[in-house]
Amino acid sequence: MRLRPATAEDIEVILDHRIEMYRDMGYRDPEQLARVRGVSREYFNDALRNGGYHAILAEIEDAGIVGGGGVVVCPWPGSVDRLQPRRPWILNVYVRPGYRRRGVARAIMQELIAWCRAEGFDCVCLHASDEGRPLYEQLGFQPTNEMRLNLLG
């Protein structure tokens, strides 16, 4: 397996992974997924070019790209315990079904965490699916006090 940084030319793979990730979490409405793909394309086209998104892809000889994930870096005003003007979020961690439980996601996560450390971040956050939660906990991620209010219903 070879890990490599994604480029803007990998946008379709990144979008495919994002949609498949949502399908794995139970989202099946084709119209809803098409809308997500459209808004995600708009975001990632810019973010891959301007450094707002750092992505890693996992390739296996004779199989191509089998997984990937990335870090969104967004402006942040800092807080009492996090004195940094930007904040990293890991997202889009996805591995094709036939390559799961082979260390691909772990390798992607370790690479993303190492990148965050090299960038000087003091923490990184993510939202965990039920399937991904055990790996994230093994890597040291802990639940936080985040809450959410849905404004559309």
DSSP file (Angstrom, degrees, kcal/mol; ACC not computed):
  #  RESIDUE AA STRUCTURE BP1 BP2  ACC     N-H-->O    O-->H-N    N-H-->O    O-->H-N    TCO  KAPPA ALPHA  PHI   PSI    X-CA   Y-CA   Z-CA
    1    1 A M              0   0    0      0, 0.0     2,-0.4     0, 0.0    59,-0.2   0.000 360.0 360.0 360.0 140.1    0.0    0.0    0.0
    2    2 A R  E     -A   59   0A   0     57,-2.9    57,-3.1     2,-0.0     2,-0.4  -0.987 360.0-152.9-123.6 131.6    1.2    3.5   -0.8
    3    3 A L  E     +A   58   0A   0     -2,-0.4    55,-0.2    55,-0.2    65,-0.0  -0.854  22.1 169.7-100.5 139.4   -0.2    6.7    0.8
    4    4 A R  E     -A   57   0A   0     53,-2.3    53,-3.1    -2,-0.4     2,-0.1  -0.993  38.3 -98.7-146.2 152.8    0.0    9.9   -1.2
    5    5 A P  E     -A   56   0A   0      0, 0.0    51,-0.3     0, 0.0     2,-0.2  -0.458  41.8-122.6 -66.9 141.8   -1.4   13.4   -0.9
    6    6 A A        -     0   0    0     49,-2.6    49,-0.3    -2,-0.1     2,-0.2  -0.509  26.1-158.9 -79.5 154.4   -4.4   14.0   -3.0
    7    7 A T    >   -     0   0    0     -2,-0.2     3,-2.1    47,-0.1    42,-0.1  -0.734  39.1 -91.1-123.3 176.1   -4.5   16.8   -5.6
    8    8 A A  G >  S+     0   0    0      1,-0.3     3,-1.3    -2,-0.2    41,-0.1   0.772 123.5  66.4 -59.9 -25.3   -7.2   18.8   -7.3
    9    9 A E  G 3  S+     0   0    0      1,-0.3     3,-0.3     2,-0.1    -1,-0.3   0.656  93.3  61.2 -70.9 -13.5   -7.1   16.1  -10.1
   10   10 A D  G <>  +     0   0    0     -3,-2.1     4,-2.3     1,-0.2     3,-0.5   0.251  68.5 113.8 -93.2  11.7   -8.4   13.6   -7.5
   11   11 A I  H <> S+     0   0    0     -3,-1.3     4,-2.7     1,-0.2     5,-0.2   0.864  73.3  52.1 -55.3 -41.8  -11.7   15.5   -6.9
   12   12 A E  H  > S+     0   0    0     -3,-0.3     4,-2.6     2,-0.2    -1,-0.2   0.890 110.2  48.6 -65.4 -38.0  -13.9   12.7   -8.4
   13   13 A V  H  > S+     0   0    0     -3,-0.5     4,-2.7     2,-0.2    -1,-0.2   0.928 111.9  49.3 -64.8 -44.9  -12.3   10.1   -6.1
   14   14 A I  H  X S+     0   0    0     -4,-2.3     4,-2.2     1,-0.2    -2,-0.2   0.919 113.0  47.0 -60.5 -44.0  -12.8   12.3   -3.1
   15   15 A L  H  X S+     0   0    0     -4,-2.7     4,-2.4    -5,-0.2     5,-0.2   0.908 110.8  52.1 -65.6 -41.8  -16.4   12.9   -4.0
   16   16 A D  H  X S+     0   0    0     -4,-2.6     4,-2.7     1,-0.2     5,-0.2   0.935 110.6  48.2 -58.5 -46.5  -17.0    9.2   -4.6
   17   17 A H  H  X S+     0   0    0     -4,-2.7     4,-2.5     1,-0.2    -1,-0.2   0.907 110.4  51.9 -60.8 -42.2  -15.6    8.4   -1.2
   18   18 A R  H  X S+     0   0    0     -4,-2.2     4,-1.9     2,-0.2    -1,-0.2   0.919 112.5  44.4 -62.0 -44.3  -17.7   11.0    0.5
   19   19 A I  H  X S+     0   0    0     -4,-2.4     4,-2.4     2,-0.2    -2,-0.2   0.915 113.7  49.6 -68.5 -42.4  -20.9    9.8   -1.1
   20   20 A E  H  X S+     0   0    0     -4,-2.7     4,-2.5     2,-0.2    -2,-0.2   0.868 107.5  55.9 -64.0 -35.6  -20.1    6.1   -0.3
   21   21 A M  H  X S+     0   0    0     -4,-2.5     4,-1.2    -5,-0.2    -1,-0.2   0.929 109.1  46.5 -59.8 -45.5  -19.3    7.1    3.2
   22   22 A Y  H  <>S+     0   0    0     -4,-1.9     5,-2.2     2,-0.2     3,-0.3   0.895 110.2  53.0 -65.6 -39.1  -22.8    8.6    3.6
   23   23 A R  H ><5S+     0   0    0     -4,-2.4     3,-2.0     1,-0.2    -2,-0.2   0.926 106.1  53.7 -59.9 -43.6  -24.3    5.5    1.9
   24   24 A D  H 3<5S+     0   0    0     -4,-2.5    -1,-0.2     1,-0.3    -2,-0.2   0.800 104.9  55.4 -60.8 -27.9  -22.5    3.3    4.5
   25   25 A M  T 3<5S-     0   0    0     -4,-1.2    -1,-0.3    -3,-0.3    -2,-0.2   0.399 129.6 -95.7 -87.5   3.8  -24.1    5.5    7.2
   26   26 A G  T < 5S+     0   0    0     -3,-2.0     2,-0.6     1,-0.3    -3,-0.2   0.454  78.2 137.8 103.0   0.7  -27.6    4.7    5.8
   27   27 A Y      < +     0   0    0     -5,-2.2    -1,-0.3     1,-0.2    -2,-0.1  -0.716  13.8 156.4 -82.2 122.2  -28.3    7.7    3.6
   28   28 A R        +     0   0    0     -2,-0.6    -1,-0.2    -3,-0.1    -5,-0.1   0.552  24.3 118.9-124.8 -12.8  -29.9    6.4    0.5
   29   29 A D     >  -     0   0    0      1,-0.2     4,-2.5     2,-0.1     5,-0.2  -0.445  50.1-154.8 -64.6 112.6  -31.9    9.2   -1.1
   30   30 A P  H  > S+     0   0    0      0, 0.0     4,-2.2     0, 0.0    -1,-0.2   0.858  92.1  51.2 -60.0 -36.8  -30.3    9.8   -4.6
   31   31 A E  H  > S+     0   0    0      2,-0.2     4,-2.1     1,-0.2     5,-0.2   0.919 111.0  47.6 -66.6 -42.6  -31.4   13.4   -4.8
   32   32 A Q  H  > S+     0   0    0      1,-0.2     4,-2.3     2,-0.2    -1,-0.2   0.922 113.2  48.3 -63.5 -44.0  -30.0   14.2   -1.4
   33   33 A L  H  X S+     0   0    0     -4,-2.5     4,-2.5     1,-0.2    -1,-0.2   0.863 109.3  53.5 -65.8 -35.3  -26.7   12.5   -2.2
   34   34 A A  H  X S+     0   0    0     -4,-2.2     4,-2.2    -5,-0.2    -1,-0.2   0.896 109.0  49.1 -65.3 -39.4  -26.5   14.4   -5.5
   35   35 A R  H  X S+     0   0    0     -4,-2.1     4,-2.4     2,-0.2     5,-0.3   0.911 110.9  49.9 -65.6 -41.6  -27.0   17.7   -3.7
   36   36 A V  H  X S+     0   0    0     -4,-2.3     4,-2.6     1,-0.2     5,-0.2   0.921 110.1  51.1 -61.3 -43.2  -24.2   16.7   -1.2
   37   37 A R  H  X S+     0   0    0     -4,-2.5     4,-2.5     1,-0.2    -1,-0.2   0.908 110.4  49.8 -60.7 -41.6  -22.0   15.8   -4.1
   38   38 A G  H  X S+     0   0    0     -4,-2.2     4,-1.9     2,-0.2    -2,-0.2   0.935 114.7  41.0 -64.5 -48.1  -22.6   19.2   -5.8
   39   39 A V  H  X S+     0   0    0     -4,-2.4     4,-2.1     1,-0.2    -1,-0.2   0.860 115.3  52.6 -70.4 -33.6  -21.9   21.3   -2.7
   40   40 A S  H  X S+     0   0    0     -4,-2.6     4,-3.2    -5,-0.3     5,-0.3   0.895 106.5  53.2 -66.9 -39.5  -19.0   19.2   -1.8
   41   41 A R  H  X S+     0   0    0     -4,-2.5     4,-2.4    -5,-0.2     5,-0.2   0.935 109.1  49.6 -59.4 -45.7  -17.5   19.6   -5.3
   42   42 A E  H  X S+     0   0    0     -4,-1.9     4,-1.2     2,-0.2    -1,-0.2   0.932 116.1  42.3 -58.6 -47.1  -17.8   23.4   -5.0
   43   43 A Y  H  X S+     0   0    0     -4,-2.1     4,-2.8     1,-0.2     3,-0.4   0.966 116.7  44.4 -65.8 -53.7  -16.0   23.3   -1.6
   44   44 A F  H  X S+     0   0    0     -4,-3.2     4,-2.5     1,-0.2     5,-0.3   0.811 104.8  62.8 -68.6 -30.3  -13.3   20.8   -2.4
   45   45 A N  H  X S+     0   0    0     -4,-2.4     4,-0.7    -5,-0.3    -1,-0.2   0.940 115.6  32.9 -56.2 -45.8  -12.4   22.3   -5.7
   46   46 A D  H  X S+     0   0    0     -4,-1.2     4,-2.3    -3,-0.4     3,-0.5   0.933 118.6  51.9 -74.7 -46.8  -11.4   25.5   -3.9
   47   47 A A  H  X>S+     0   0    0     -4,-2.8     6,-1.6     1,-0.3     5,-0.9   0.832 106.0  53.7 -65.8 -34.6  -10.1   23.9   -0.7
   48   48 A L  H  <5S+     0   0    0     -4,-2.5    -1,-0.3    -5,-0.2   -40,-0.2   0.834 114.8  42.7 -67.1 -30.4   -7.7   21.5   -2.5
   49   49 A R  H  <5S+     0   0    0     -4,-0.7    -2,-0.2    -3,-0.5    -1,-0.2   0.824 118.6  41.3 -84.2 -33.2   -6.2   24.4   -4.3
   50   50 A N  H  <5S-     0   0    0     -4,-2.3    -2,-0.2     3,-0.0    -1,-0.2   0.374 112.1-106.3-102.0   6.7   -5.9   26.9   -1.5
   51   51 A G  T  <5S+     0   0    0     -4,-0.9    -3,-0.2     2,-0.2    -4,-0.1   0.530  85.9 120.3  86.1   5.1   -4.8   24.6    1.3
   52   52 A G  S   <S+     0   0    0     -5,-0.9    21,-2.5    -6,-0.2     2,-0.4   0.591  77.8  40.4 -76.9 -10.0   -8.1   24.5    3.2
   53   53 A Y  E     - B   0  72A   0     -6,-1.6     2,-0.6    19,-0.2    -2,-0.2  -0.972  64.2-170.1-141.8 124.2   -8.2   20.7    2.7
   54   54 A H  E     - B   0  71A   0     17,-2.4    17,-2.4    -2,-0.4     2,-0.3  -0.964  18.5-174.9-113.2 116.9   -5.3   18.3    3.0
   55   55 A A  E     - B   0  70A   0     -2,-0.6   -49,-2.6   -49,-0.3     2,-0.4  -0.853  15.7-157.1-119.0 150.3   -6.2   14.8    1.8
   56   56 A I  E     -AB   5  69A   0     13,-3.0    13,-1.9    -2,-0.3     2,-0.4  -0.975   8.6-160.8-122.2 136.2   -4.4   11.4    1.7
   57   57 A L  E     -AB   4  68A   0    -53,-3.1   -53,-2.3    -2,-0.4     2,-0.5  -0.935   9.7-143.0-117.3 143.1   -5.2    8.6   -0.7
   58   58 A A  E     -AB   3  67A   0      9,-2.8     8,-2.8    -2,-0.4     9,-1.1  -0.918  20.1-171.5-106.2 124.6   -4.3    4.9   -0.2
   59   59 A E  E     -AB   2  65A   0    -57,-3.1   -57,-2.9    -2,-0.5     2,-0.4  -0.916   9.2-165.1-117.9 142.9   -3.3    3.0   -3.3
   60   60 A I  E >>  - B   0  64A   0      4,-2.5     3,-2.5    -2,-0.4     4,-2.0  -0.993  35.2-103.5-124.8 133.3   -2.7   -0.7   -3.8
   61   61 A E  T 34 S+     0   0    0     -2,-0.4     0, 0.0     1,-0.3     0, 0.0  -0.268 107.0   9.8 -55.0 136.7   -1.0   -2.0   -6.8
   62   62 A D  T 34 S+     0   0    0      1,-0.1    -1,-0.3     0, 0.0    -3,-0.0   0.389 127.6  62.6  71.4  -0.9   -3.5   -3.7   -9.2
   63   63 A A  T <4 S-     0   0    0     -3,-2.5    -2,-0.2     1,-0.2     2,-0.1   0.551  86.7-152.9-122.6 -18.3   -6.4   -2.2   -7.2
   64   64 A G  E  <  +B   60   0A   0     -4,-2.0    -4,-2.5     2,-0.0     2,-0.5  -0.476  60.1   0.0  79.0-151.2   -5.9    1.5   -7.5
   65   65 A I  E     +B   59   0A   0     -6,-0.2    -6,-0.3     1,-0.2     3,-0.1  -0.633  61.7 170.8 -78.0 120.5   -7.2    3.9   -4.9
   66   66 A V  E     -     0   0A   0     -8,-2.8    30,-3.1    -2,-0.5     2,-0.3   0.503  59.9  -8.0-109.9  -8.3   -8.8    1.9   -2.1
   67   67 A G  E     +BC  58  95A   0     -9,-1.1    -9,-2.8    28,-0.3     2,-0.3  -0.990  55.4 174.8-173.2 173.1   -9.4    4.6    0.5
   68   68 A G  E     -BC  57  94A   0     26,-2.5    26,-2.8    -2,-0.3     2,-0.3  -0.983   4.7-175.8-174.0 176.4   -8.7    8.1    1.6
   69   69 A G  E     -B   56   0A   0    -13,-1.9   -13,-3.0    -2,-0.3     2,-0.3  -0.952  11.0-158.1-175.1 170.2   -9.4   10.8    4.2
   70   70 A G  E     -BC  55  91A   0     21,-2.4    21,-2.6    -2,-0.3     2,-0.5  -0.950  17.7-120.7-155.8 174.1   -8.6   14.4    4.8
   71   71 A V  E     -BC  54  90A   0    -17,-2.4   -17,-2.4    -2,-0.3     2,-0.5  -0.990  18.1-152.5-124.6 122.5   -8.3   17.4    7.1
   72   72 A V  E     -BC  53  89A   0     17,-3.1    17,-2.3    -2,-0.5     2,-0.6  -0.823  10.5-157.3 -88.4 130.4  -10.3   20.6    6.7
   73   73 A V  E     + C   0  88A   0    -21,-2.5    -2,-0.0    -2,-0.5    17,-0.0  -0.948  18.7 177.6-110.8 116.0   -8.5   23.5    8.2
   74   74 A C  E     - C   0  87A   0     13,-2.5    13,-2.7    -2,-0.6    -2,-0.0  -0.885  35.7 -97.9-121.5 150.3  -10.9   26.3    9.1
   75   75 A P  E     + C   0  86A   0      0, 0.0    11,-0.3     0, 0.0    -1,-0.0  -0.325  45.6 179.5 -59.3 145.8  -10.4   29.8   10.6
   76   76 A W        -     0   0    0      9,-2.3     3,-0.1     1,-0.0     0, 0.0  -0.986  34.5-135.2-152.4 138.1  -11.2   29.7   14.4
   77   77 A P        -     0   0    0      0, 0.0     9,-0.1     0, 0.0    -1,-0.0   0.512  49.6-126.3 -77.0  -0.6  -11.1   32.5   17.0
   78   78 A G        -     0   0    0      6,-0.2     2,-0.3     5,-0.1     5,-0.2  -0.096  20.6-129.7  79.7 172.9   -9.3   30.3   19.5
   79   79 A S  B >   -E   82   0B   0      3,-2.1     3,-0.6    -3,-0.1     5,-0.1  -0.891  34.9 -81.2-150.8 178.4  -10.4   29.6   23.0
   80   80 A V  T 3  S+     0   0    0     -2,-0.3     3,-0.2     1,-0.3    -1,-0.0   0.872 131.5  30.0 -56.2 -39.5   -9.0   29.6   26.5
   81   81 A D  T 3  S+     0   0    0      1,-0.2     2,-0.3    -3,-0.0    -1,-0.3   0.452 121.0  52.9-102.4  -0.4   -7.4   26.2   26.1
   82   82 A R  B <   -E   79   0B   0     -3,-0.6    -3,-2.1     2,-0.0     2,-1.6  -0.762  61.2-178.5-136.1  88.6   -6.8   26.4   22.3
   83   83 A L        +     0   0    0     -2,-0.3    -5,-0.1    -5,-0.2    -3,-0.1  -0.397  44.1 111.0 -90.2  60.4   -4.9   29.5   21.4
   84   84 A Q        -     0   0    0     -2,-1.6    -6,-0.2    -5,-0.1    -2,-0.0  -0.994  64.0-139.8-132.7 140.3   -4.7   28.9   17.6
   85   85 A P  S    S+     0   0    0      0, 0.0    -9,-2.3     0, 0.0     2,-0.3   0.281  86.9  47.0 -85.1  13.6   -6.5   30.9   14.9
   86   86 A R  E     -C   75   0A   0    -11,-0.3   -13,-0.0    -9,-0.1    -2,-0.0  -0.981  67.3-152.5-148.4 159.7   -7.4   27.8   12.9
   87   87 A R  E     -C   74   0A   0    -13,-2.7   -13,-2.5    -2,-0.3     2,-0.4  -0.997   9.6-140.0-139.1 133.3   -8.8   24.4   13.7
   88   88 A P  E     -C   73   0A   0      0, 0.0    37,-1.6     0, 0.0     2,-0.4  -0.751  14.5-173.1 -96.3 141.8   -8.4   21.0   11.9
   89   89 A W  E     -Cd  72 125A   0    -17,-2.3   -17,-3.1    -2,-0.4     2,-0.4  -0.995  17.0-141.2-129.9 125.4  -11.2   18.6   11.4
   90   90 A I  E     +Cd  71 126A   0     35,-3.0    37,-0.5    -2,-0.4     2,-0.3  -0.701  37.8 150.8 -82.8 134.9  -10.7   15.1   10.0
   91   91 A L  E     +C   70   0A   0    -21,-2.6   -21,-2.4    -2,-0.4     3,-0.1  -0.957  37.5  46.9-153.7 173.5  -13.4   13.9    7.6
   92   92 A N  E     +     0   0A   0     -2,-0.3     2,-0.6     1,-0.2   -24,-0.1   0.745  59.2 167.3  64.0  26.9  -14.1   11.8    4.6
   93   93 A V  E     +     0   0A   0    -24,-0.1     2,-0.3   -23,-0.1   -24,-0.3  -0.632  14.6 157.1 -74.4 117.9  -12.3    8.7    6.0
   94   94 A Y  E     -C   68   0A   0    -26,-2.8   -26,-2.5    -2,-0.6     2,-0.4  -0.999  26.8-173.3-147.3 139.2  -13.4    5.9    3.7
   95   95 A V  E     -C   67   0A   0     -2,-0.3   -28,-0.3   -28,-0.2     5,-0.1  -1.000  37.3-107.2-132.2 133.4  -12.1    2.5    2.6
   96   96 A R    >   -     0   0    0    -30,-3.1     3,-2.4    -2,-0.4     4,-0.3  -0.290  36.9-112.3 -57.3 142.6  -13.7    0.4   -0.1
   97   97 A P  G >  S+     0   0    0      0, 0.0     3,-1.4     0, 0.0    -1,-0.1   0.823 113.6  56.3 -50.2 -42.4  -15.5   -2.6    1.5
   98   98 A G  G 3  S+     0   0    0      1,-0.3    -2,-0.1     3,-0.0   -32,-0.0   0.583 110.2  46.8 -68.8  -7.7  -13.1   -5.3    0.1
   99   99 A Y  G X  S+     0   0    0     -3,-2.4     3,-0.6   -33,-0.2     5,-0.5   0.253  84.5 117.7-117.9   9.7  -10.1   -3.6    1.7
  100  100 A R  T <   +     0   0    0     -3,-1.4    -4,-0.0    -4,-0.3     0, 0.0  -0.401  68.8  28.8 -77.4 157.3  -11.5   -2.9    5.2
  101  101 A R  T 3  S+     0   0    0     -2,-0.1    -1,-0.2     1,-0.1    -3,-0.0   0.778  93.7 100.8  63.2  30.1  -10.0   -4.5    8.3
  102  102 A R  S <  S-     0   0    0     -3,-0.6    -2,-0.1     0, 0.0    -1,-0.1   0.216 103.4 -96.1-123.5  10.7   -6.6   -4.5    6.6
  103  103 A G  S  > S+     0   0    0      3,-0.0     4,-2.2     4,-0.0     5,-0.2   0.498  90.1 120.7  90.0   3.8   -5.1   -1.5    8.3
  104  104 A V  H  > S+     0   0    0     -5,-0.5     4,-2.4     2,-0.2     5,-0.2   0.962  77.6  43.2 -67.1 -51.2   -5.9    1.0    5.5
  105  105 A A  H  > S+     0   0    0      1,-0.2     4,-2.9     2,-0.2     5,-0.2   0.898 113.7  52.7 -62.3 -40.2   -8.0    3.3    7.6
  106  106 A R  H  > S+     0   0    0      2,-0.2     4,-2.8     1,-0.2    -1,-0.2   0.927 110.1  47.9 -60.7 -45.0   -5.5    3.2   10.4
  107  107 A A  H  X S+     0   0    0     -4,-2.2     4,-2.0     2,-0.2    -2,-0.2   0.908 112.7  48.7 -63.6 -41.6   -2.6    4.1    8.1
  108  108 A I  H  X S+     0   0    0     -4,-2.4     4,-2.5     2,-0.2    -2,-0.2   0.944 113.2  47.4 -61.8 -48.0   -4.7    7.0    6.6
  109  109 A M  H  X S+     0   0    0     -4,-2.9     4,-2.8     1,-0.2     5,-0.2   0.914 110.4  51.3 -61.7 -43.4   -5.5    8.2   10.1
  110  110 A Q  H  X S+     0   0    0     -4,-2.8     4,-2.3     1,-0.2    -1,-0.2   0.893 111.1  48.8 -61.7 -38.7   -1.9    8.0   11.3
  111  111 A E  H  X S+     0   0    0     -4,-2.0     4,-2.1     2,-0.2    -1,-0.2   0.908 112.3  47.7 -66.8 -42.0   -0.8   10.0    8.3
  112  112 A L  H  X S+     0   0    0     -4,-2.5     4,-2.2     2,-0.2    -2,-0.2   0.903 112.5  48.9 -66.1 -40.9   -3.5   12.7    8.9
  113  113 A I  H  X S+     0   0    0     -4,-2.8     4,-2.3     2,-0.2    -2,-0.2   0.918 110.6  50.9 -63.9 -43.2   -2.6   12.9   12.6
  114  114 A A  H  X S+     0   0    0     -4,-2.3     4,-2.6    -5,-0.2    -2,-0.2   0.892 109.2  51.4 -61.3 -39.7    1.1   13.2   11.7
  115  115 A W  H  X S+     0   0    0     -4,-2.1     4,-1.8     2,-0.2    -1,-0.2   0.922 108.7  51.0 -63.3 -43.3    0.3   16.0    9.3
  116  116 A C  H  <>S+     0   0    0     -4,-2.2     5,-2.1     1,-0.2     4,-0.3   0.910 111.3  48.1 -60.9 -42.2   -1.7   17.9   11.9
  117  117 A R  H ><5S+     0   0    0     -4,-2.3     3,-1.8     1,-0.2    -2,-0.2   0.934 110.0  51.5 -62.4 -45.7    1.2   17.6   14.4
  118  118 A A  H 3<5S+     0   0    0     -4,-2.6    -1,-0.2     1,-0.3    -2,-0.2   0.809 106.0  55.9 -62.8 -29.1    3.7   18.8   11.7
  119  119 A E  T 3<5S-     0   0    0     -4,-1.8    -1,-0.3    -5,-0.2    -2,-0.2   0.504 119.9-111.9 -80.2  -4.7    1.4   21.8   11.1
  120  120 A G  T < 5 +     0   0    0     -3,-1.8    -3,-0.2    -4,-0.3    -2,-0.1   0.593  61.7 154.5  87.4  11.6    1.6   22.7   14.8
  121  121 A F      < -     0   0    0     -5,-2.1    -1,-0.3     1,-0.1     3,-0.1  -0.459  36.1-153.7 -71.4 145.7   -2.0   21.9   15.8
  122  122 A D  S    S+     0   0    0      1,-0.2     2,-0.3    -2,-0.1    -1,-0.1   0.513  75.7   5.9 -98.2  -5.9   -2.5   21.0   19.4
  123  123 A C        -     0   0    0     -7,-0.1     2,-0.3     2,-0.0    -1,-0.2  -0.972  59.2-154.4-161.7 164.3   -5.7   19.0   18.8
  124  124 A V        -     0   0    0     -2,-0.3     2,-0.3   -37,-0.1   -35,-0.2  -0.989  13.1-157.5-143.9 144.2   -7.8   17.6   15.9
  125  125 A C  E     +d   89   0A   0    -37,-1.6   -35,-3.0    -2,-0.3     2,-0.3  -0.753  12.1 172.2-118.5 164.2  -11.5   16.7   16.0
  126  126 A L  E     -d   90   0A   0     -2,-0.3     2,-0.5   -37,-0.2   -35,-0.1  -0.970  33.2-117.6-158.4 164.4  -13.7   14.4   13.9
  127  127 A H        -     0   0    0    -37,-0.5     2,-0.4    -2,-0.3    -2,-0.0  -0.960  37.3-143.1-105.9 127.9  -17.3   13.1   13.9
  128  128 A A        -     0   0    0     -2,-0.5     2,-0.1   -37,-0.0    -2,-0.0  -0.753   4.5-145.0-100.0 134.0  -17.3    9.3   14.2
  129  129 A S     >  -     0   0    0     -2,-0.4     4,-2.0     1,-0.1  -104,-0.0  -0.460  36.8-105.6 -77.3 165.3  -19.6    6.8   12.5
  130  130 A D  T  4 S+     0   0    0      1,-0.2    -1,-0.1     2,-0.2  -105,-0.0   0.891 122.7  48.9 -60.4 -38.2  -20.5    3.8   14.5
  131  131 A E  T  4 S+     0   0    0      1,-0.2     4,-0.4     2,-0.1    -1,-0.2   0.863 115.2  43.1 -70.5 -35.7  -18.1    1.7   12.4
  132  132 A G  T >> S+     0   0    0      1,-0.2     4,-2.1     2,-0.1     3,-0.5   0.734  91.3  85.2 -82.6 -22.5  -15.2    4.1   12.7
  133  133 A R  H 3X S+     0   0    0     -4,-2.0     4,-2.6     1,-0.2     5,-0.2   0.858  85.0  54.4 -52.7 -45.3  -15.6    4.9   16.4
  134  134 A P  H 3> S+     0   0    0      0, 0.0     4,-2.2     0, 0.0    -1,-0.2   0.915 110.5  46.8 -59.0 -41.4  -13.5    1.8   17.7
  135  135 A L  H <> S+     0   0    0     -3,-0.5     4,-1.8    -4,-0.4    -2,-0.2   0.937 112.3  49.7 -63.1 -46.2  -10.5    2.8   15.5
  136  136 A Y  H  <>S+     0   0    0     -4,-2.1     5,-2.5     1,-0.2     4,-0.3   0.896 110.7  49.7 -62.3 -39.8  -10.7    6.4   16.6
  137  137 A E  H ><5S+     0   0    0     -4,-2.6     3,-1.5     1,-0.2    -1,-0.2   0.904 108.1  53.6 -64.8 -40.4  -10.8    5.4   20.2
  138  138 A Q  H 3<5S+     0   0    0     -4,-2.2    -1,-0.2     1,-0.3    -2,-0.2   0.836 106.5  53.6 -61.1 -32.1   -7.8    3.1   19.7
  139  139 A L  T 3<5S-     0   0    0     -4,-1.8    -1,-0.3    -5,-0.1    -2,-0.2   0.468 128.4 -98.6 -83.3  -1.8   -5.9    6.1   18.3
  140  140 A G  T < 5 +     0   0    0     -3,-1.5    -3,-0.2     1,-0.3    -2,-0.1   0.464  69.8 149.7 103.2   2.2   -6.7    8.2   21.4
  141  141 A F      < -     0   0    0     -5,-2.5    -1,-0.3    -6,-0.2   -16,-0.1  -0.446  26.7-162.8 -69.0 143.4   -9.7   10.2   20.3
  142  142 A Q        -     0   0    0     -2,-0.1    -1,-0.0     1,-0.0    -5,-0.0  -0.933  23.9-100.7-127.3 148.7  -12.1   11.1   23.2
  143  143 A P        -     0   0    0      0, 0.0     2,-0.2     0, 0.0    -1,-0.0  -0.338  40.3-158.9 -63.6 150.6  -15.7   12.3   23.2
  144  144 A T        -     0   0    0      2,-0.1     0, 0.0    -2,-0.0     0, 0.0  -0.543  31.8 -98.3-119.0-172.6  -16.2   16.0   23.8
  145  145 A N        +     0   0    0     -2,-0.2     0, 0.0     2,-0.0     0, 0.0   0.121  65.9 146.4 -96.0  20.9  -19.1   18.2   25.0
  146  146 A E        -     0   0    0      1,-0.0     2,-0.3     2,-0.0    -2,-0.1  -0.292  24.5-174.2 -60.5 140.4  -20.2   19.2   21.5
  147  147 A M        -     0   0    0      2,-0.0     2,-0.4     0, 0.0    -2,-0.0  -0.882   8.7-149.9-129.7 163.6  -23.9   19.8   21.1
  148  148 A R        -     0   0    0     -2,-0.3     2,-0.5     2,-0.0    -2,-0.0  -0.998   7.7-162.2-140.0 140.5  -26.0   20.5   18.0
  149  149 A L        -     0   0    0     -2,-0.4     2,-0.5     0, 0.0    -2,-0.0  -0.979  19.8-141.3-119.8 115.4  -29.3   22.4   17.4
  150  150 A N        -     0   0    0     -2,-0.5     3,-0.4     1,-0.1    -2,-0.0  -0.663  15.5-172.3 -76.8 122.5  -31.0   21.6   14.1
  151  151 A L  S    S+     0   0    0     -2,-0.5    -1,-0.1     1,-0.2     0, 0.0   0.536  74.5  61.2 -95.0  -8.8  -32.4   24.8   12.7
  152  152 A L              0   0    0      0, 0.0    -1,-0.2     0, 0.0    -2,-0.0   0.303 360.0 360.0-103.7   9.1  -34.3   23.4    9.8
  153  153 A G              0   0    0     -3,-0.4    -2,-0.1     0, 0.0    -3,-0.0   0.455 360.0 360.0 139.7 360.0  -36.7   21.2   11.7
